[in-house]
Amino acid sequence: MSKFSVSDKAFDRLNFLFVLLVTLIIIYPLIFVISASISDPHAVNTGKMWLWPVDVTLEGFRRVFQNDAIWTGYKNTIIYTAVGVAIHLFVLLPASYALSRKELMGKRVWLWFILFTMLFNGGLIPTYLVVRNLQMLDTIWAMVIPGVIGAWSILVARTFFQQTIPDQLVEAAKIDGASDIYLFIKVVLPLSMPIIAVMALFHGVALWNQYFNALIYLRSEDKFPLQLILRQILILNEVSADSASSAAGSAQSFADQIKTASLVKYAVIIVSALPLLIVYPFLQRFFVKGVLIGSVKE
């Protein structure tokens, strides 16, 4: 007797076709952007290049990386992301763990205040005034302190601790003489790598892609993050093939400028997304486990 019925086999085939279709829809834009960034712009604009590269050229990447501001933006973004994630985890993990313990006094009051922030926000102008009054304008702190932690992150991490750290383990450690700080550092954190990786990835991606805060709070170009530099390149088309010849007054034809703008556009997308694409596979195994456990309802 067949282990699977006809309807089961039909469902498996339909499910496979559906997953395959969704995968192609997700992968095709990525392949297209990569191919377009190294293809002749004329082939891209005329539709000759629709999947694989045509008339390969690295002119777009050469023009992007010749801009010194790109390297400055990379350095600033890496600093903002690393510092921001460190502060985020430093605040998030102790707060979430404390809220997961039954012995915390006023637990419901604290949770109410946290949930309140999910419904109401002060808005852009009050936030700007706070940042200005704290003298954080045009500093790294304007990029990493506002939004350093959110109610959603606290609730997910709190649920993870409740599901993963049993009360018996905490009680056994305290019987052995462990203090709350020692217990948190030596027992809780080593068991919490999945949620640490997930929260670090979520917040790190947000910081890496952040440009609005930089647009509002930063004035010095040497402090601009990568996304703001790339925005300037795309909008103002400030990428120059040869700064020396540009200073001497050389100019491209209109058609060449259009081709260059097309190449630069796709190259900029790859430049901004590549670091995240490299990091994600190393965190994927933690990512799935952390999200599933942290999203379980009490």
C-alpha positions in Angstrom: 0.0 0.0 0.0 1.3 3.4 -0.9 2.3 5.5 2.1 0.9 8.7 0.5 -2.5 9.1 -1.1 -3.1 10.7 -4.5 -4.2 13.9 -2.9 -1.1 14.0 -0.7 1.2 13.6 -3.8 -0.8 16.3 -5.7 -0.4 18.7 -2.7 3.3 18.0 -2.5 3.7 18.8 -6.3 1.7 22.0 -6.0 3.6 23.0 -2.9 6.9 22.4 -4.7 5.8 24.5 -7.7 4.6 27.3 -5.4 7.9 27.4 -3.4 9.9 27.2 -6.7 7.9 30.2 -8.1 8.4 32.3 -4.9 12.1 31.4 -5.0 12.4 32.5 -8.6 10.6 35.8 -7.8 13.0 36.5 -5.0 16.2 35.4 -6.7 15.6 37.0 -10.2 15.8 40.7 -9.0 19.1 39.9 -7.2 20.6 38.1 -10.3 19.4 40.9 -12.5 20.9 43.7 -10.4 24.3 41.8 -10.3 24.3 41.2 -14.0 23.2 44.8 -14.8 26.0 46.2 -12.6 28.6 44.6 -14.9 26.8 44.7 -18.3 26.8 47.3 -21.0 24.1 49.9 -20.1 22.8 49.9 -23.7 22.1 46.1 -23.4 20.3 46.7 -20.1 18.2 49.6 -21.3 17.1 47.8 -24.5 16.2 44.6 -22.8 19.0 42.6 -24.4 20.3 41.7 -20.9 17.5 40.1 -18.9 19.4 37.6 -16.8 23.1 37.0 -17.5 25.7 39.7 -18.1 26.2 41.1 -21.6 29.4 42.8 -22.7 30.9 42.7 -19.2 32.4 45.9 -17.9 33.5 47.0 -14.4 33.3 50.7 -15.2 30.4 51.3 -12.8 32.3 49.8 -9.8 35.4 51.7 -10.9 33.6 55.0 -10.8 31.9 54.3 -7.5 35.1 53.2 -5.7 37.1 56.1 -7.1 34.9 58.4 -4.9 36.7 58.7 -1.6 33.5 59.5 0.1 32.4 55.9 -0.4 35.3 54.6 1.8 34.5 57.2 4.4 30.9 56.2 4.4 31.8 52.5 4.8 34.0 53.3 7.8 31.3 55.5 9.4 28.6 52.9 8.8 30.7 50.1 10.3 31.4 52.2 13.4 27.7 53.3 13.8 26.5 49.7 13.3 29.0 48.1 15.7 28.6 50.7 18.4 24.8 50.8 18.0 24.4 47.0 18.2 26.7 46.8 21.2 24.6 49.5 23.1 21.4 47.8 21.9 22.3 44.4 23.3 23.7 46.0 26.5 20.3 47.6 27.2 18.0 44.9 25.7 19.3 41.7 27.2 19.3 42.7 31.0 15.9 44.5 30.6 14.3 41.5 28.8 15.7 39.0 31.3 14.6 41.1 34.3 11.1 41.3 32.8 11.0 37.5 32.3 11.5 36.8 36.0 8.4 36.4 38.2 10.1 37.9 41.2 10.4 41.4 39.5 8.5 43.9 41.5 6.0 46.0 39.5 6.4 43.8 36.5 3.0 44.6 35.0 3.6 48.3 35.4 6.9 48.2 33.5 5.3 46.1 30.8 2.5 48.6 30.5 5.0 51.5 30.0 6.8 49.5 27.3 3.6 48.6 25.5 2.6 52.3 25.6 5.6 53.2 23.5 4.4 50.9 20.7 1.2 52.9 20.4 2.4 56.5 20.8 5.5 58.3 19.5 6.7 61.8 20.3 7.3 62.6 16.6 10.2 64.0 14.6 10.3 67.6 16.0 10.2 66.6 19.7 12.9 64.0 19.0 15.0 66.5 17.2 14.7 68.9 20.1 15.7 66.2 22.6 18.8 65.3 20.5 19.7 69.0 20.2 19.3 69.7 23.9 21.5 66.7 24.7 24.1 68.2 22.4 24.2 65.1 20.2 23.8 66.9 16.9 26.5 66.1 14.3 27.9 63.3 16.6 27.9 59.5 16.4 25.4 59.5 19.3 22.7 61.0 17.2 23.0 57.9 15.0 23.0 55.2 17.7 21.1 56.5 20.7 17.6 57.5 19.2 15.8 54.2 18.7 18.5 52.2 20.5 15.8 49.8 21.8 12.2 49.1 20.9 9.2 47.5 22.7 9.0 44.7 20.1 12.6 43.7 20.7 12.1 43.6 24.5 8.9 41.5 24.2 10.5 39.0 21.8 13.7 38.6 24.0 11.6 38.4 27.1 9.5 35.5 25.7 12.8 33.8 24.6 14.1 34.0 28.2 10.8 32.7 29.6 10.8 29.7 27.2 14.6 28.9 27.4 15.7 29.7 31.0 13.7 27.5 33.4 13.1 28.6 36.9 14.7 25.4 38.2 18.0 26.4 36.6 17.9 29.8 38.2 17.0 28.4 41.6 19.8 25.8 41.4 22.4 28.5 40.6 21.2 30.7 43.4 21.4 27.8 45.9 25.0 27.4 44.8 25.6 31.0 45.8 25.4 32.7 42.4 24.5 36.4 42.4 22.0 37.8 39.9 24.8 39.4 37.9 26.9 36.2 37.9 23.9 34.2 36.9 23.1 36.4 34.0 26.6 36.6 32.6 27.7 33.0 33.2 24.5 31.0 32.8 21.9 33.0 30.9 24.0 34.7 28.2 25.7 31.4 27.0 22.3 29.9 26.5 20.9 32.9 24.7 23.1 33.0 21.5 20.1 32.5 19.2 18.2 35.5 20.4 21.4 37.6 20.7 22.2 36.8 17.0 18.6 37.7 15.9 18.4 40.9 17.8 21.9 41.9 16.7 21.0 41.2 13.0 17.7 43.0 13.2 19.2 46.1 14.8 22.4 45.9 12.7 20.4 45.9 9.4 18.4 48.8 10.5 21.5 50.8 11.4 23.3 49.8 8.2 20.4 51.0 6.1 19.8 54.1 8.2 20.0 57.4 6.3 17.1 59.5 7.6 18.7 60.2 11.0 21.9 61.2 9.3 19.9 63.5 7.0 18.4 65.2 10.0 21.1 65.2 12.6 24.5 65.2 10.8 26.0 68.2 9.1 29.7 67.2 8.5 30.3 65.2 5.4 33.1 63.3 7.0 30.5 61.8 9.4 28.0 60.8 6.7 27.1 57.0 6.7 27.3 54.9 3.6 23.6 55.1 2.7 23.7 58.9 2.8 26.7 59.0 0.5 25.1 56.6 -1.9 21.9 58.7 -1.9 24.0 61.7 -2.9 25.6 59.7 -5.7 22.3 58.6 -7.1 20.5 61.9 -6.7 23.2 64.4 -7.5 25.2 62.2 -9.8 28.5 63.3 -8.2 30.6 60.4 -9.2 33.5 61.4 -11.4 35.6 59.1 -13.5 38.7 61.2 -13.1 38.8 64.1 -10.6 41.9 65.6 -12.1 40.4 65.7 -15.6 37.1 67.0 -14.2 38.9 69.8 -12.5 40.5 70.7 -15.8 37.1 71.1 -17.3 36.6 67.9 -19.4 33.0 66.8 -19.9 31.2 63.7 -21.2 28.5 63.6 -23.8 24.9 63.4 -22.7 24.6 59.8 -23.9 27.8 58.8 -21.9 26.4 60.4 -18.8 23.2 58.4 -19.1 25.2 55.2 -19.5 27.4 56.1 -16.6 24.4 56.9 -14.4 22.8 53.5 -15.2 26.0 51.6 -14.4 26.5 53.5 -11.2 23.0 52.9 -10.0 23.3 49.2 -10.1 26.8 49.2 -8.7 25.7 51.3 -5.8 23.0 48.7 -5.0 25.6 45.9 -4.9 28.0 48.0 -2.8 25.4 48.8 -0.1 23.9 45.3 0.1 26.9 43.0 -0.2 28.1 43.2 3.4 24.7 42.1 4.7 24.5 39.3 2.2 27.9 38.1 3.4 27.0 38.2 7.1 23.6 36.7 7.0 24.5 33.0 6.1 26.7 32.9 9.2 23.8 33.9 11.4 21.0 32.0 9.7 21.0 29.0 12.0 20.6 31.3 15.0 18.1 33.4 13.2 15.5 30.7 12.6 15.7 29.3 16.1 15.7 32.7 17.8 12.7 34.0 15.9 10.6 30.8 16.5 11.3 30.6 20.2 11.1 34.3 20.8 7.7 34.6 19.0 5.9 31.9 21.1 3.0 33.4 22.9 2.7 32.9 26.6 
